[in-house]
Amino acid sequence: MVTKRTPQTASADAIERFVAGAEIPVKPAPQPAKTPDPHSRQKHKAMTLPLNEYESDLLERAAAKTGRSQLGYIRFVMLQQARRDLGLEE
């Protein structure tokens, strides 16, 4: 069964108490920038990389030669190249 609501009117005194009790929002202190951990789990972002037959074969051979999985090889080479491009050589 549906109950009909009856509007409630607030007195001027009740409105003043409500307004006086309101707080001005305070911005939280800015947090220092979190530096990503290079050894954390690889769950941040996933991508699909379409390869043609030549690229796929090249990837398989290079991964087998270095003893890495194909994804591990892609990750290794990407990190190497990114460090080189950004001047972060270690």
C-alpha positions in Angstrom: 0.0 0.0 0.0 1.3 3.4 -0.9 1.6 6.0 1.8 1.1 9.6 0.9 3.8 11.9 2.2 2.9 15.1 3.8 5.3 18.0 3.3 7.0 19.3 6.4 7.7 22.9 6.8 10.7 24.0 8.8 10.6 27.0 11.1 13.0 29.9 10.5 14.8 28.9 13.7 15.4 25.4 12.4 16.7 26.7 9.1 19.1 29.0 10.9 20.4 26.1 13.1 20.9 24.0 10.0 22.8 26.7 8.1 24.9 27.5 11.2 25.9 23.8 11.5 27.1 23.6 7.9 30.8 23.4 7.4 32.8 24.9 4.7 34.4 22.0 2.8 38.2 21.9 3.4 40.4 20.6 0.5 42.5 17.7 1.6 46.3 18.3 1.6 47.7 17.3 -1.8 49.4 13.9 -1.6 52.9 13.5 -2.9 53.1 12.0 -6.4 53.2 8.2 -6.1 56.1 6.8 -8.1 55.1 3.6 -9.8 56.9 0.4 -8.6 58.7 -1.2 -11.6 58.4 -4.6 -9.9 54.7 -4.6 -9.2 52.2 -7.0 -10.8 51.3 -6.4 -14.5 47.6 -5.7 -13.9 47.5 -2.0 -14.7 46.6 -2.0 -18.4 46.1 -4.7 -21.0 46.5 -4.3 -24.7 45.8 -6.3 -27.9 48.6 -6.2 -30.4 47.6 -7.5 -33.9 50.7 -9.0 -35.6 51.1 -10.2 -39.2 52.7 -13.6 -39.9 56.2 -12.1 -40.4 56.1 -10.2 -37.1 54.6 -13.2 -35.2 57.4 -15.5 -36.6 60.1 -13.0 -35.7 58.7 -12.6 -32.2 58.5 -16.4 -31.7 62.1 -16.8 -32.8 63.5 -13.9 -30.7 61.6 -15.0 -27.6 62.9 -18.6 -28.0 66.4 -17.5 -28.6 66.4 -15.3 -25.4 64.6 -17.9 -23.3 61.6 -15.6 -22.6 57.9 -16.0 -23.3 56.6 -13.8 -26.1 54.9 -11.4 -23.7 58.0 -11.3 -21.6 60.1 -10.5 -24.6 57.7 -7.7 -25.7 57.8 -6.3 -22.2 61.6 -6.5 -22.0 62.2 -4.9 -25.4 59.6 -2.2 -24.8 61.3 -1.3 -21.4 64.7 -1.2 -23.0 63.6 1.0 -25.9 61.6 3.3 -23.6 64.5 3.8 -21.3 66.8 4.6 -24.2 64.3 7.0 -25.8 63.7 8.8 -22.4 67.4 8.9 -21.5 66.9 6.7 -18.4 69.7 4.3 -19.2 70.8 2.3 -16.2 
